[in-house]
Amino acid sequence: MSDRLKNILKLLQELWFVPFVVYTAGLVYVQGSFHPYFGDLFIFKNILTFYPVSQSLYWINGIYFSFFLAQPVITIAILESQKARRKPRKAPNRSNVKLRRFLFFLFRNRRHRFFYPLHSVIFLVLIFSMLLFQIFTLNKDLHLPLSMQNILFYNVFFFILFISYQIKTKESTAKISIIFVAALTLVISIYLSGIHAQYINLTKYDAQKSKIEMSRVSLDNETLTLIKMDISADYYIGYHLSTNRTIFLAKDNINKIENFQASYAGKKQLADPSAVNDEEAAIIKTLQSYYDFRIHSGKYTKACTQSCASFDAFKQLQSNAYLGKTSDSIQLKYLQNSPYRGKDVKNYYGVDFSLPEQIEGDANVRAVYVKEYWKDDIFYLKYTLQNVAASDKNPWIIIKDEDIFFDFQ
């Protein structure tokens, strides 16, 4: 066996614990990120709850988080190896002798009855101060990327651990105590990091700075719109924004799962038909006409071939870009044979519209948020309309629609 192969095998033997550390770090981190935390004052009230998520999430997140743990450890190891190779220092300057003696007495003296426990006290104060800092900043925006926060935090953590361990080099009981406290603190810290990561994602989503994968989960008696977190062997796991809780749904109780990308638009003002102005009424009328045709398109286009009055009116509600470049005959065939959303019109209950909102930077564009109700589904959409101001067309036409999540005030 070559020396190189022997060295590799020796290294693997010395790193036997790495898979265990990676898996444990991933498990603790994921359990934190799936914890039903959002505004609870006592975040540890359900800390022993174990969530049955996919095993792959433990490994993926474990590998991700192990980087933040390994980086300071490797850095310290390299610095120590270089330190051992350095040449012996020259005799210290006499002006620094008193300072050096004081520092030696403070950090290395193990016989004095007062300074003997001082090292442990300092270590505990520093470690628990870091933990408290992490707890109090869980729902705070530190204006620093999450990865950078982790790098800084765990570099400081391992530096404190290393210094404390070096000071207690010849005290086996103290070393074991330091390792135990550090391990326990590290587990809690990783768990808190998972909670913090969840908070950051939800904050970005809530501020409309990012899109997030969502699901419409159909059960026997209701349909839930959730942030998709995981689908394990037995459960669908999602975050319910209305209750601010993580929900676990057994797959056996789920009829259908529909995934989509969406952002959160916040709370919108429900339109009151009796209290809207002329412009708002015209915009809402466009959408009402659009829904009336789409829901009953099979009936309205049954006798149409290339064109008909109802189909022409439908086209005038939308831009050419929205309709696409499909010929009229193909569009008609599609409308005649494809029920809206593939559902029976009998299961359609109706829609609620928000008050139209002006799109920033364009006075001729408005956004309307629509809640679409079906017997076993609720759809959340945002329609963008533009004023074309053409005498032969409806003043407001639909130019885009998209899935989005919002609440009515």
Summary of the structure (lengths in Angstrom):
residues: 409
radius of gyration: 31.4
end to end distance: 73.5
largest distance: 105.9
contacts: 1100
relative contact order: 0.09
helix: 50%
strand: 20%
